[in-house]
Amino acid sequence: MKREQFELLAPGGDLDSIKAAIAAGADAIYCGLDRFNARNRATNLTLDNLNGVIELAHQHQCKIFVTLNVLILESELPAIVRLLSQLNTTKVDGVIVQDLGLAYLLKHHFPELDVHASTQLNTHNEGQILFLNQLGASRVNLSRELNITEIKHLAQFGLQHDVLMEVFVHGSYCIGFSGLCYISSARNGASGNRGRCSQPCRDQYQTTEMGSHYPLNLKDNSAFGDLEALVDAGVYSLKVEGRIKKSHYVFTVVDNWRKQIDRFCDGEPLLTDKTELYTVFNRDFSNGFLQGNFGKNMFIDNPRDNAVTHFSKVYQCTSEEQVNSVKTKLYDDKTQIIEHVAKATADFDVTAETGHGSTLKSGIDTSKILTLSHHQPENSVAHLSVLISSPEDVSLLSHSDVDVYYQMPMGVKAELAKLITLFTEHPQLKPCFPAILIGEDFSASIEFLAAVRPEMLITNNAGVAYQAQQMNLVWVAGPHMNTSNSFAMHCQQQEFGASGAFISNELSKVQIRQLKRPQNFRTFYSIYHPNTLLTSRQCLFQQTEGCKKIKVNKGCLKRCEKRTSIINLKDNPYVIQKHKGSHNSIYSEHNVLNLEILADFPNLLTDVMIDLRDIQTETQVAVSKGQLIELFLEALKQSEEGAVGNVHRALTPTVNQQYHKGI
């Protein structure tokens, strides 16, 4: 195996970490600038020192990728275009993106910049790879939840379409699917989709029935012993997480992986000793997702550094004195690493290129790039859509003036025959696809579309969007496709034939105000829904109320139906609910109700949705679902005084903070 056939990709949260990664033998480094990147807490680079960093890296045969992996707000579009123009004058090796509007701008106006799809796009099926390939992505970071068999299938599929696969091999695991986690955003406006995650999953919670204080806290990812399987799978880039970690951490992890890769390429036995990896920050290690063996053993009831605990067990410490000796040794070991890194990088010069930041590429007129017109809806009253999840609620189709969408399960495969029958018997029923559709469940979704050919569909998964375009079906981008600017809507329409999109519920009134609706494009907004905070492939009951199974299996997805709650010591309770056919999700205690937007933006929205799925939050509904639909219809028309008040009285309590704080 040749070293050129794959890359060791390291984090660079500051200049010291970048130098450490180069010294340790990284093939590439991903680093953020002081804005537009998903690690706001990292020190990051400035445009003034970027050229010097690139030059230093290239001298050591190391590439530099710039992370622009956040949602872009409408007000930021001029700044992001100027930044792309500036990056075009550098020798940067690639940019990492999440936002579809940004990807569209790169494809059509900055094709020289190599585009990589961020983990925030949560790629886990073939359709998503084709979707991103159409946008010009040369590589994709796969969802961390995938096992090696799923990774191999997608890596081989990617190679057939000239898209390389990137997989995280070391560092923090998230409990929720990336890009679909809104818990930090809902709590204090610190959105993970803006690089500001406040990590509520690492917080302490009221002690659960299972005795856990940190029921959402996972061990760290380590695929150190899985290199051979990753190479066999066809993975190109082996990615180390850690842009808010210190330089000694980066050096240690990258150095160990460099040795492991070199040994593999030289045909030598692989290393099994993780002593050095345990010496720097860790929460203990697991390769549970990669091995498809996830469950109870992936959790740890302590979010802080596990190094002392680990070595205290190794040395079988039985007294405080012995534990203190372990602490002293760890301190000395880390000091030695820091001194070694300082020596190894002493002659690494990063010369600031003053003035570079103001340089624009010749011939690019940013004002022309950003010329989009706003097209007002033809109808003054937004059309109402309803989302249901129970076959019994199909009776709501009797409301002729609403569209009824049925929530498709994440485990489509097991329910395929029943779903085809349901939609065949009720041709007016429209499907709404979830964000997560892995493996055979994605394939079953495409089978469903071919069999039913619905007159319209909503999808939160870009893979389904791609297939809908190929099948000439009318589709709308769902709320979890995170549409936050006009160019994202433009991208969905122009590149993939979307007929509409949901405006992100993370946006505030101020952030929505500047959006421009494309011509012949429907703009949706969810005005009432249980607030999904995150979705997890993990079992969230093993650490909370308990589960007899040690690990998650296929039967869990298909059959399990449970509900519980956890109480964060810093704020309100959260509802955990697992539906048959879907993964575990966490919801806010109270549903979101936003009728303000109707009065605030009468010339933006063509459609609004109310979510009437059977999700048991603490919001009480005083009327039947049919009566609730009628109340919302009256509120939309504003034909009777007090119509809005009637909705509020029927639903108590509700919240709407996100609309005022935004992201």
C-alpha positions as CSV (number, residue, x, y, z in Angstrom):
1,M,0.0,0.0,0.0
2,K,1.4,3.4,-1.0
3,R,1.3,6.4,1.4
4,E,-0.2,8.5,-1.4
5,Q,-3.4,6.4,-1.4
6,F,-4.7,8.0,1.7
7,E,-4.1,11.0,3.9
8,L,-3.7,11.8,7.6
9,L,-5.7,14.9,8.2
10,A,-5.0,16.9,11.4
11,P,-6.8,19.7,13.3
12,G,-5.2,23.1,13.5
13,G,-7.0,25.4,16.0
14,D,-4.1,27.8,16.3
15,L,-0.6,28.4,14.9
16,D,1.1,26.2,17.5
17,S,-1.2,23.2,16.7
18,I,-0.7,23.7,13.0
19,K,3.1,23.6,13.5
20,A,2.8,20.6,15.8
21,A,0.7,18.7,13.2
22,I,3.3,19.4,10.5
23,A,6.1,18.3,12.8
24,A,4.2,15.1,13.6
25,G,3.9,14.2,9.9
26,A,0.3,15.2,8.9
27,D,-0.5,15.1,5.2
28,A,-3.1,17.8,5.5
29,I,-4.4,20.2,8.2
30,Y,-7.9,21.7,8.5
31,C,-8.0,25.1,10.1
32,G,-10.5,27.9,10.5
33,L,-10.2,31.7,10.0
34,D,-11.5,34.1,12.6
35,R,-15.0,33.8,11.2
36,F,-17.3,31.4,9.3
37,N,-16.0,28.2,10.9
38,A,-17.5,25.5,13.2
39,R,-15.0,25.9,16.0
40,N,-15.6,29.4,17.3
41,R,-13.8,28.7,20.5
42,A,-10.5,27.9,18.7
43,T,-8.0,30.7,18.3
44,N,-8.1,30.3,14.5
45,L,-6.1,32.1,11.9
46,T,-6.4,35.5,10.2
47,L,-6.1,36.2,6.5
48,D,-2.9,38.0,7.3
49,N,-1.1,34.9,8.4
50,L,-2.8,32.3,6.2
51,N,-0.4,32.6,3.3
52,G,2.6,32.1,5.7
53,V,0.9,29.0,7.1
54,I,0.2,27.6,3.6
55,E,3.8,28.2,2.6
56,L,5.2,26.5,5.7
57,A,2.9,23.5,5.2
58,H,3.7,23.1,1.5
59,Q,7.4,23.1,2.3
60,H,6.7,20.0,4.3
61,Q,4.4,18.4,1.7
62,C,1.4,19.1,3.8
63,K,-1.9,20.6,2.5
64,I,-4.1,23.3,4.2
65,F,-7.9,23.2,4.1
66,V,-9.9,26.2,5.3
67,T,-13.1,25.4,7.2
68,L,-16.1,27.5,6.2
69,N,-18.4,24.9,7.7
70,V,-21.3,26.9,9.1
71,L,-24.7,28.1,8.0
72,I,-24.4,31.5,6.3
73,L,-26.8,34.3,7.2
74,E,-28.2,36.6,4.5
75,S,-26.5,39.6,6.0
76,E,-23.1,37.8,5.7
77,L,-23.3,37.0,2.0
78,P,-21.2,40.1,0.9
79,A,-18.6,39.2,3.5
80,I,-18.4,35.5,2.5
81,V,-18.1,36.4,-1.2
82,R,-15.2,38.8,-0.4
83,L,-13.6,36.1,1.6
84,L,-13.9,33.6,-1.2
85,S,-12.3,36.2,-3.5
86,Q,-9.4,36.6,-1.1
87,L,-9.0,32.8,-0.7
88,N,-8.8,32.6,-4.5
89,T,-5.6,34.6,-4.4
90,T,-3.9,32.0,-2.0
91,K,-2.6,28.5,-2.7
92,V,-5.1,27.0,-0.2
93,D,-5.7,23.3,-1.0
94,G,-9.5,23.2,-0.3
95,V,-12.4,24.7,1.6
96,I,-14.8,22.7,3.8
97,V,-18.4,23.8,3.7
98,Q,-21.8,23.0,5.2
99,D,-24.1,25.7,3.7
100,L,-25.7,24.9,0.3
101,G,-25.8,28.5,-0.7
102,L,-22.0,28.8,-0.1
103,A,-21.5,25.5,-2.1
104,Y,-23.5,27.1,-4.9
105,L,-21.4,30.2,-4.9
106,L,-18.2,28.2,-5.0
107,K,-19.4,26.0,-7.9
108,H,-20.5,28.9,-10.1
109,H,-18.1,31.7,-9.2
110,F,-15.0,30.2,-7.6
111,P,-14.5,26.8,-9.3
112,E,-10.8,27.0,-8.7
113,L,-11.4,26.3,-5.0
114,D,-11.6,22.6,-4.2
115,V,-14.8,21.9,-2.1
116,H,-15.1,19.4,0.7
117,A,-18.4,18.5,2.3
118,S,-18.3,19.0,6.1
119,T,-19.4,16.4,8.7
120,Q,-22.2,19.0,9.4
121,L,-23.9,17.8,6.2
122,N,-24.2,14.3,7.8
123,T,-23.6,12.2,4.8
124,H,-24.6,8.6,5.1
125,N,-26.2,7.4,1.8
126,E,-25.4,7.2,-1.9
127,G,-28.0,9.9,-2.8
128,Q,-26.3,12.4,-0.6
129,I,-22.9,11.7,-2.3
130,L,-24.5,12.2,-5.7
131,F,-26.2,15.4,-4.4
132,L,-22.8,16.8,-3.1
133,N,-21.0,15.7,-6.2
134,Q,-23.4,17.7,-8.4
135,L,-22.5,20.7,-6.2
136,G,-18.8,20.1,-7.0
137,A,-17.6,18.4,-3.8
138,S,-14.5,16.3,-4.4
139,R,-14.7,14.7,-1.0
140,V,-17.2,14.0,1.7
141,N,-16.8,13.6,5.5
142,L,-19.0,10.6,6.4
143,S,-21.3,10.5,9.5
144,R,-19.5,9.3,12.6
145,E,-22.3,6.9,13.3
146,L,-21.5,4.5,10.4
147,N,-20.0,1.1,10.8
148,I,-17.1,-0.2,8.6
149,T,-19.5,-2.2,6.3
150,E,-21.6,1.0,5.6
151,I,-18.4,3.0,5.2
152,K,-16.9,0.5,2.7
153,H,-20.1,0.6,0.6
154,L,-20.1,4.4,0.4
155,A,-16.3,4.6,-0.2
156,Q,-16.5,2.3,-3.1
157,F,-19.6,4.1,-4.4
158,G,-17.7,7.4,-4.1
159,L,-14.7,6.1,-6.0
160,Q,-17.0,5.3,-8.9
161,H,-18.1,8.9,-9.0
162,D,-14.8,10.5,-8.3
163,V,-15.7,11.5,-4.7
164,L,-13.2,10.7,-1.9
165,M,-14.4,9.6,1.5
166,E,-13.1,11.1,4.8
167,V,-13.7,9.4,8.2
168,F,-13.0,10.6,11.7
169,V,-10.6,8.2,13.4
170,H,-9.8,9.9,16.7
171,G,-11.3,12.5,19.0
172,S,-14.7,13.5,20.4
173,Y,-17.9,11.7,19.5
174,C,-21.2,13.6,19.4
175,I,-24.3,12.0,20.9
176,G,-26.4,13.4,18.0
177,F,-26.1,13.3,14.3
178,S,-24.0,16.3,13.2
179,G,-25.8,19.2,11.6
180,L,-29.1,18.0,13.1
181,C,-28.3,19.0,16.7
182,Y,-30.2,22.1,17.9
183,I,-30.0,21.6,21.7
184,S,-27.4,24.3,22.3
185,S,-29.2,26.6,19.9
186,A,-32.6,26.2,21.6
187,R,-31.0,26.6,25.0
188,N,-29.1,29.9,24.5
189,G,-28.8,30.7,20.8
190,A,-25.4,29.1,20.6
191,S,-26.0,27.0,17.5
192,G,-23.8,24.0,16.6
193,N,-24.5,25.0,13.0
194,R,-22.7,28.2,13.7
195,G,-19.7,26.7,15.5
196,R,-20.9,27.9,18.9
197,C,-22.1,24.6,20.5
198,S,-22.1,25.0,24.3
199,Q,-22.0,21.1,24.7
200,P,-25.1,20.5,26.7
201,C,-24.5,16.7,26.1
202,R,-21.4,17.0,28.4
203,D,-23.4,18.7,31.2
204,Q,-24.5,17.1,34.5
205,Y,-28.1,16.0,34.7
206,Q,-30.2,15.1,37.7
207,T,-29.2,11.5,38.6
208,T,-31.1,9.1,36.4
209,E,-32.7,5.8,37.4
210,M,-29.6,4.1,36.2
211,G,-27.4,6.2,38.4
212,S,-25.9,8.3,35.6
213,H,-25.0,11.9,36.1
214,Y,-23.9,12.5,32.5
215,P,-26.4,10.4,30.5
216,L,-25.5,11.9,27.1
217,N,-21.7,11.8,27.5
218,L,-19.9,9.4,25.1
219,K,-16.3,8.2,25.2
220,D,-13.9,9.4,22.6
221,N,-13.5,7.8,19.2
222,S,-10.4,5.8,18.5
223,A,-10.0,3.7,15.4
224,F,-6.3,3.1,16.1
225,G,-6.7,-0.7,15.8
226,D,-9.0,-0.4,12.7
227,L,-6.5,1.0,10.1
228,E,-6.4,-2.2,8.1
229,A,-10.3,-2.3,7.8
230,L,-10.4,1.4,6.9
231,V,-7.8,0.9,4.1
232,D,-9.7,-2.1,2.9
233,A,-12.9,0.0,2.8
234,G,-11.3,2.5,0.5
235,V,-11.3,5.4,2.8
236,Y,-9.0,8.2,1.6
237,S,-8.7,10.6,4.5
238,L,-8.2,9.6,8.1
239,K,-9.3,12.6,10.1
240,V,-8.3,13.6,13.7
241,E,-10.8,15.7,15.6
242,G,-9.6,18.5,17.9
243,R,-9.4,22.1,16.9
244,I,-9.9,23.3,20.4
245,K,-7.2,20.9,21.7
246,K,-3.7,22.1,22.6
247,S,-0.6,21.6,20.4
248,H,0.8,18.7,22.6
249,Y,-2.5,16.8,22.1
250,V,-2.3,17.3,18.3
251,F,1.3,16.3,18.1
252,T,0.8,13.1,20.2
253,V,-2.3,11.9,18.3
254,V,-0.9,12.7,14.8
255,D,2.5,11.2,15.6
256,N,1.0,7.9,16.8
257,W,-1.2,7.7,13.7
258,R,1.7,8.6,11.4
259,K,3.7,5.7,12.9
260,Q,0.7,3.4,12.5
261,I,0.2,4.4,8.8
262,D,3.9,4.1,8.1
263,R,4.1,0.6,9.6
264,F,1.1,-0.5,7.6
265,C,2.7,0.8,4.4
266,D,6.0,-0.8,5.2
267,G,4.3,-4.2,5.9
268,E,5.2,-4.1,9.6
269,P,2.9,-5.3,12.4
270,L,0.5,-2.6,13.6
271,L,0.9,-0.9,17.0
272,T,-1.5,-1.9,19.8
273,D,-0.1,0.2,22.6
274,K,-2.3,3.3,23.2
275,T,-0.3,4.5,26.2
276,E,0.7,7.8,24.5
277,L,-2.9,8.4,23.4
278,Y,-4.1,8.0,26.9
279,T,-1.5,10.4,28.2
280,V,-3.2,13.4,26.5
281,F,-6.8,14.4,26.9
282,N,-9.3,11.6,26.5
283,R,-12.7,10.4,27.8
284,D,-11.5,6.8,27.4
285,F,-11.8,5.3,24.0
286,S,-14.4,3.4,21.9
287,N,-14.7,2.2,18.3
288,G,-18.3,1.2,18.9
289,F,-19.8,3.0,15.9
290,L,-17.1,1.8,13.6
291,Q,-17.6,-1.8,14.7
292,G,-21.4,-1.6,14.7
293,N,-21.2,-2.5,18.4
294,F,-22.7,0.6,20.0
295,G,-24.7,0.9,23.2
296,K,-23.9,0.9,26.9
297,N,-20.1,0.5,26.6
298,M,-19.7,3.7,24.6
299,F,-20.9,5.9,27.5
300,I,-18.7,7.3,30.3
301,D,-20.1,9.1,33.4
302,N,-17.4,11.8,33.3
303,P,-16.9,14.4,30.6
304,R,-13.5,15.5,31.8
305,D,-10.0,14.1,31.1
306,N,-9.8,10.4,31.9
307,A,-6.0,10.1,31.9
308,V,-5.5,10.0,35.6
309,T,-8.3,7.4,36.1
310,H,-7.0,5.3,33.3
311,F,-3.4,5.1,34.6
312,S,-4.6,4.7,38.2
313,K,-6.3,1.5,37.0
314,V,-3.2,0.4,34.9
315,Y,-0.9,0.9,37.9
316,Q,-3.6,-0.6,40.3
317,C,-3.4,2.4,42.6
318,T,-5.0,1.9,46.0
319,S,-4.0,5.1,47.9
320,E,-4.3,8.8,47.3
321,E,-0.4,8.9,47.4
322,Q,-0.2,6.5,44.4
323,V,-2.9,8.5,42.5
324,N,-0.8,11.7,43.1
325,S,2.2,9.9,41.7
326,V,0.2,9.1,38.6
327,K,-0.8,12.8,38.3
328,T,2.9,13.9,38.7
329,K,4.0,11.4,36.0
330,L,1.3,12.6,33.6
331,Y,2.3,16.2,34.2
332,D,5.9,15.3,33.5
333,D,5.0,13.4,30.4
334,K,3.0,16.3,29.0
335,T,5.7,18.7,29.8
336,Q,8.2,16.5,27.9
337,I,5.8,16.4,24.9
338,I,5.4,20.2,25.0
339,E,9.2,20.7,25.1
340,H,9.7,18.2,22.3
341,V,7.1,20.0,20.1
342,A,8.7,23.4,20.9
343,K,12.1,22.0,19.8
344,A,10.7,20.3,16.7
345,T,8.9,23.5,15.5
346,A,11.5,26.1,16.6
347,D,12.5,26.9,13.1
348,F,9.0,26.9,11.6
349,D,8.5,30.4,10.5
350,V,5.1,31.8,9.6
351,T,5.6,35.2,8.2
352,A,2.5,37.4,8.3
353,E,1.5,38.7,4.9
354,T,0.3,42.2,5.9
355,G,-2.2,43.6,3.4
356,H,-3.1,40.2,1.9
357,G,-6.5,40.2,3.6
358,S,-7.7,43.2,1.4
359,T,-6.6,41.7,-1.9
360,L,-9.5,40.7,-4.3
361,K,-9.1,38.5,-7.3
362,S,-9.0,40.6,-10.4
363,G,-12.2,40.7,-12.5
364,I,-14.6,39.6,-9.8
365,D,-17.5,42.0,-9.1
366,T,-19.1,40.8,-5.8
367,S,-22.2,43.1,-6.3
368,K,-23.1,41.2,-9.5
369,I,-22.7,37.8,-7.9
370,L,-25.1,38.8,-5.1
371,T,-27.9,40.2,-7.3
372,L,-31.1,38.3,-6.4
373,S,-34.6,39.7,-6.5
374,H,-37.4,39.0,-4.0
375,H,-40.6,37.7,-5.5
376,Q,-43.7,38.2,-3.4
377,P,-46.3,35.4,-3.1
378,E,-49.3,35.6,-5.3
379,N,-51.7,34.7,-2.5
380,S,-52.0,37.0,0.6
381,V,-52.8,34.0,2.8
382,A,-50.2,31.3,3.4
383,H,-51.4,27.7,2.6
384,L,-51.6,25.3,5.5
385,S,-49.8,21.9,5.6
386,V,-50.2,19.3,8.4
387,L,-47.6,16.7,9.4
388,I,-48.9,13.4,10.9
389,S,-47.3,10.1,11.9
390,S,-50.2,7.8,12.6
391,P,-52.3,6.0,10.0
392,E,-55.4,6.9,12.1
393,D,-54.8,10.6,11.4
394,V,-55.2,10.0,7.6
395,S,-58.8,11.0,8.3
396,L,-57.5,14.6,8.4
397,L,-57.4,14.4,4.6
398,S,-61.1,15.4,4.8
399,H,-59.9,19.0,5.3
400,S,-59.8,19.8,1.6
401,D,-58.0,23.2,2.1
402,V,-54.9,21.7,3.7
403,D,-52.1,19.4,2.5
404,V,-51.5,16.4,4.7
405,Y,-47.9,15.0,5.0
406,Y,-47.1,11.7,6.6
407,Q,-43.8,11.3,8.5
408,M,-41.9,8.5,6.9
409,P,-39.9,6.4,9.4
410,M,-36.1,6.2,9.5
411,G,-36.4,2.5,9.2
412,V,-38.3,2.5,5.9
413,K,-37.3,-1.0,4.8
414,A,-39.2,-2.8,7.5
415,E,-42.4,-0.8,6.8
416,L,-42.1,-0.5,3.0
417,A,-45.1,-2.7,2.0
418,K,-47.4,-1.1,4.5
419,L,-46.4,2.4,3.5
420,I,-46.9,1.6,-0.2
421,T,-50.4,0.3,0.6
422,L,-51.2,3.4,2.8
423,F,-50.2,5.9,0.1
424,T,-51.8,3.9,-2.7
425,E,-55.1,3.9,-0.8
426,H,-54.8,7.6,-0.1
427,P,-53.3,9.3,-3.2
428,Q,-53.7,12.8,-1.7
429,L,-51.4,11.8,1.2
430,K,-47.8,13.2,0.8
431,P,-44.6,11.8,2.3
432,C,-42.2,13.7,4.5
433,F,-38.8,12.0,4.6
434,P,-36.6,12.2,7.7
435,A,-33.0,13.5,7.7
436,I,-31.5,10.0,8.5
437,L,-31.8,7.2,6.0
438,I,-29.0,4.8,6.2
439,G,-28.2,1.8,3.9
440,E,-31.2,-0.3,3.0
441,D,-33.6,2.3,4.4
442,F,-32.4,4.8,1.8
443,S,-32.8,2.2,-0.9
444,A,-36.3,1.4,0.3
445,S,-37.1,5.1,0.2
446,I,-36.3,5.1,-3.5
447,E,-38.3,2.0,-4.0
448,F,-41.2,3.8,-2.3
449,L,-40.9,6.8,-4.6
450,A,-40.8,4.6,-7.7
451,A,-43.9,2.7,-6.6
452,V,-46.0,5.6,-5.3
453,R,-44.8,8.6,-7.3
454,P,-46.4,11.1,-4.9
455,E,-47.6,14.4,-6.4
456,M,-45.4,16.2,-3.9
457,L,-42.9,15.4,-1.1
458,I,-40.9,17.0,1.6
459,T,-37.5,15.7,2.4
460,N,-35.0,16.5,5.1
461,N,-32.4,14.2,3.4
462,A,-30.5,15.5,0.4
463,G,-30.2,11.9,-1.0
464,V,-34.0,11.7,-1.4
465,A,-33.9,15.2,-2.9
466,Y,-31.4,14.1,-5.6
467,Q,-33.5,11.0,-6.4
468,A,-36.7,13.1,-6.6
469,Q,-35.1,15.3,-9.2
470,Q,-33.9,12.3,-11.2
471,M,-37.5,11.0,-11.1
472,N,-39.1,14.4,-12.0
473,L,-41.0,14.5,-8.7
474,V,-42.0,17.8,-7.1
475,W,-40.0,18.2,-3.9
476,V,-39.5,20.6,-1.0
477,A,-36.4,21.0,1.2
478,G,-37.5,20.2,4.8
479,P,-36.6,22.2,7.9
480,H,-33.6,20.0,8.7
481,M,-31.9,20.9,5.5
482,N,-31.1,24.1,7.4
483,T,-32.0,26.7,4.7
484,S,-30.7,30.0,6.1
485,N,-30.1,32.3,3.1
486,S,-31.4,33.1,-0.4
487,F,-28.6,31.4,-2.2
488,A,-29.4,28.1,-0.4
489,M,-32.9,28.4,-1.9
490,H,-31.5,29.4,-5.2
491,C,-29.2,26.3,-5.1
492,Q,-32.1,24.0,-4.3
493,Q,-34.1,25.4,-7.2
494,Q,-31.5,25.8,-9.9
495,E,-29.3,22.8,-9.2
496,F,-31.9,20.2,-8.0
497,G,-35.3,21.4,-9.3
498,A,-36.8,22.0,-5.8
499,S,-40.2,23.7,-5.8
500,G,-39.7,25.1,-2.4
501,A,-37.9,25.0,1.0
502,F,-38.5,25.4,4.7
503,I,-36.8,28.5,6.2
504,S,-34.7,27.3,9.1
505,N,-36.5,27.6,12.5
506,E,-33.1,28.5,14.0
507,L,-33.3,32.0,12.4
508,S,-34.5,35.0,14.2
509,K,-37.0,37.6,12.9
510,V,-34.1,39.9,12.1
511,Q,-32.2,37.2,10.3
512,I,-35.2,36.2,8.2
513,R,-36.1,39.8,7.2
514,Q,-33.5,40.0,4.4
515,L,-34.3,36.7,2.7
516,K,-35.3,36.9,-0.9
517,R,-37.7,34.3,-2.3
518,P,-36.8,33.1,-5.8
519,Q,-39.4,33.3,-8.5
520,N,-41.8,30.3,-8.7
521,F,-40.4,29.0,-5.5
522,R,-42.5,28.1,-2.4
523,T,-41.3,29.3,1.0
524,F,-42.4,27.1,3.9
525,Y,-42.1,27.7,7.6
526,S,-43.1,25.4,10.5
527,I,-45.3,27.6,12.8
528,Y,-46.1,24.8,15.3
529,H,-44.0,21.7,16.2
530,P,-42.4,19.7,19.0
531,N,-38.8,21.1,19.0
532,T,-36.5,18.3,18.0
533,L,-33.2,19.0,19.7
534,L,-31.2,16.1,18.5
535,T,-31.4,12.6,16.9
536,S,-29.1,9.8,17.9
537,R,-28.2,6.4,16.6
538,Q,-27.3,5.6,20.2
539,C,-29.8,4.2,22.7
540,L,-30.7,7.1,25.1
541,F,-32.5,4.8,27.5
542,Q,-29.6,2.7,28.7
543,Q,-28.2,5.5,30.8
544,T,-31.6,7.0,31.8
545,E,-34.4,4.6,32.7
546,G,-32.5,1.5,31.6
547,C,-32.7,-1.1,28.9
548,K,-32.1,-4.9,29.1
549,K,-30.0,-4.9,26.0
550,I,-26.3,-4.1,26.2
551,K,-26.1,-2.9,22.7
552,V,-28.3,-1.5,19.9
553,N,-29.4,-3.9,17.2
554,K,-31.7,-3.8,14.1
555,G,-34.7,-4.9,16.2
556,C,-34.3,-1.7,18.3
557,L,-35.0,0.5,15.4
558,K,-38.0,-1.4,14.2
559,R,-39.7,-2.3,17.5
560,C,-38.7,-0.1,20.4
561,E,-41.1,2.6,21.6
562,K,-40.2,4.4,24.8
563,R,-40.4,7.8,26.5
564,T,-38.6,9.3,29.4
565,S,-37.2,12.7,30.5
566,I,-33.9,14.1,31.8
567,I,-33.4,17.2,33.8
568,N,-30.3,19.4,33.1
569,L,-29.1,21.0,36.2
570,K,-28.7,24.3,34.3
571,D,-32.2,24.6,32.8
572,N,-35.4,22.8,31.9
573,P,-36.2,19.1,31.4
574,Y,-35.8,17.4,28.0
575,V,-38.1,14.7,26.6
576,I,-36.5,11.6,25.2
577,Q,-38.7,9.6,22.9
578,K,-38.1,6.6,20.7
579,H,-40.7,5.8,18.1
580,K,-41.1,2.5,16.3
581,G,-39.1,2.7,13.1
582,S,-37.0,5.7,14.1
583,H,-33.9,6.5,16.1
584,N,-33.9,8.1,19.5
585,S,-34.7,11.8,19.7
586,I,-34.6,14.5,22.3
587,Y,-37.3,17.2,22.3
588,S,-37.8,20.4,24.2
589,E,-40.2,20.2,27.1
590,H,-42.6,22.6,25.4
591,N,-43.7,22.8,21.7
592,V,-42.8,25.8,19.6
593,L,-45.7,28.1,18.5
594,N,-44.8,31.0,16.2
595,L,-47.8,33.0,14.9
596,E,-45.8,36.2,15.0
597,I,-44.1,35.4,11.7
598,L,-47.4,35.6,9.8
599,A,-47.8,39.3,10.7
600,D,-44.1,40.0,10.4
601,F,-43.6,38.6,6.9
602,P,-46.9,38.6,4.9
603,N,-44.9,38.9,1.7
604,L,-42.4,36.1,2.3
605,L,-44.2,32.9,3.2
606,T,-46.3,30.9,0.7
607,D,-46.8,27.9,3.0
608,V,-46.8,27.1,6.7
609,M,-46.9,23.8,8.5
610,I,-48.2,22.5,11.8
611,D,-46.7,19.3,13.2
612,L,-49.4,17.1,14.7
613,R,-47.3,13.9,15.2
614,D,-47.8,11.9,18.3
615,I,-44.8,13.2,20.3
616,Q,-45.5,13.5,24.0
617,T,-44.1,16.8,25.3
618,E,-45.5,18.7,28.2
619,T,-47.6,21.0,25.9
620,Q,-51.3,20.3,26.5
621,V,-53.7,20.3,23.5
622,A,-57.2,21.3,24.5
623,V,-59.0,20.4,21.3
624,S,-59.0,17.6,18.7
625,K,-56.5,17.6,15.8
626,G,-59.4,18.5,13.4
627,Q,-60.5,21.4,15.5
628,L,-56.9,22.6,15.8
629,I,-56.5,22.7,12.1
630,E,-59.7,24.9,11.9
631,L,-58.2,27.2,14.5
632,F,-55.0,27.6,12.5
633,L,-56.9,28.2,9.3
634,E,-58.8,31.0,11.0
635,A,-55.6,32.5,12.4
636,L,-54.0,32.4,8.9
637,K,-57.0,34.3,7.4
638,Q,-57.1,36.7,10.3
639,S,-60.8,36.8,9.4
640,E,-62.0,36.8,13.0
641,E,-60.8,39.0,15.9
642,G,-59.1,36.8,18.4
643,A,-58.3,33.9,16.0
644,V,-54.6,34.0,17.1
645,G,-55.6,34.0,20.8
646,N,-57.8,31.0,20.2
647,V,-54.8,29.0,19.0
648,H,-52.8,30.0,22.0
649,R,-55.5,29.0,24.3
650,A,-55.8,25.6,22.7
651,L,-52.1,24.9,23.1
652,T,-50.4,25.5,26.5
653,P,-47.7,26.1,27.3
654,T,-45.7,26.9,24.2
655,V,-42.4,28.7,23.5
656,N,-40.9,30.9,20.8
657,Q,-37.6,32.2,22.1
658,Q,-35.6,31.0,19.0
659,Y,-37.5,33.4,16.8
660,H,-36.2,36.3,18.9
661,K,-32.6,35.2,19.7
662,G,-31.7,33.4,16.4
663,I,-28.2,32.0,15.8
